[in-house]
Amino acid sequence: MKLCVYWAMLWTKRMKGKNGLSKLDHTAEEARAQLANIIKPDDTFTLMGVFVVDKGFYSDGGYRGGEAIYKHLQLKPPAKQAKEMIGKEAAYRQVSYEVIPEYAGVYIFIDQGDLISEVWGRAKDFGNHLTL
């Protein structure tokens, strides 16, 4: 009897998980449809971390929203980021100020707003990539 109860509990959890994933897929599909009229085909999106010690970019892993941005919403990363980071194991790549423009997309999601002005001051033309 205990075994039957155990299997019933497992089955229930599995079904709840499948329903949750199905809802997530549906929500992401609806969001992509809403964005389709706003985003141009060539628009690129970057997820950037700006910290006191380092600056860098996140990939499509679950870290800091990368999975939502690149996998679920299917927003396009810049070519350099797509080649070097998307679908790879590394979730984060630290970069120097000089190469920030190479990884920057048309739109950038930044997870630390307090240090944005520091990046603007050091990375030439970086501000040209940003829309606030």
N, C-alpha and C positions, 0 to 999 in steps of 0.2 A: 504493500500500500504506500509506504514512504517513497518508493521509487517512482510510482505513478504521480504522486504529488510533485516530486522533484522535476520530472519531465514536463509536467503541465506548467510549472513555474518557468522553466527554461523556454518552453514554446511561447508562452505569453510575452516574456521579455524579448524574444527574437521578433515576434510580430510587432511589438511596440517599436523596436529599433527599425524595422523595415518601414513602418508607417512614418516614423520621424524622418528617415532619409527621403522618402517619397515627398513629404511636405517640404523639405529643404529644396529638393530638386524643383518642385512646383514654384516655390517662392523665388528661387534664383531665375527660373524661366520668366516669371512675370517681371522681375526687375530688369532682366536683359531686354525684354520687349519695351519697357518704358525708356530705357537708355538708347534704344536703337534710333530714335528720332533726334537724339541730342548729340551722340558721339559720332564723329566722322570716322570713316574706315581707317584712315592713317593715324588717328590719335593713339598715343601711347601713354601708359600709366606706370608710375614708379611708386614703390613703397619704400620710404627712406627713414632711417633712424638717425637722429641728430643728438649726440650725447656729448658730455663734457670731454670725455676721453677720446672718442672716435666718432666717425661718420660712416655710414654704410647703407647698403640696400638689402632688402629682404626678398627672398625667392617665393615660390608658390607653396611652400610648406605651411603648416598651420600656425606659424609664428607671426604674431602681430597683424594678422588679417590677410596674409599673403594667399592663403588658400581661398578665402572668400573673393578676393580681388581677381586672382588669375584663373582659378579653377571654376568657381561657381558663377561669378559674373562674366568670366571669360574676357576680361579686359586685356588688351594687348600690351606686353612689356616692350621697352626699347630693344632694338636688335642686339646690342651688346649684352644686355641683361638676359635676354632670351637664350642667346648662344651659351653664355657662361654659367647661368644660374637656374633657369627654369627647368624643372624636371630632374635636377641634380640633388645630391644629398645635402649640400651646404645650404642652410637656411638663411645665412647672413654673410655678406661680403663687406669687409671693412675696406674703405678706399681713402685716398688722399684728396685734399681739396682740389688739386689740379685735374683729376679725372672725373669729378662729379658730373660735369656737363656730358660726358660720354655715356653715363648711365641714366641721365635724367630724361624723363618722358615729357610729353606735352603737358601732362597733369601729374602732380606729385602729391602723394599722401605722406604727411610727416607726422611721426609719433611723438616728437618733442618740440613743441612750439616755442619754448623759451629761448632756444639757441639759434633760431632761424636767422636772425640778423648777423650772427657771427659767420654763418655759412655764406650769406650774401656778400659780406665784406671780403672774403678770401677767395671765393671761386668766381673767377671772371666769367661774365655772361650767364651765371647760374640763374639770376633773377629773371632772365628772359624766358626761362622754361616754366615759370610758375604762374598759376592763376589762383588768386585768392578770392 
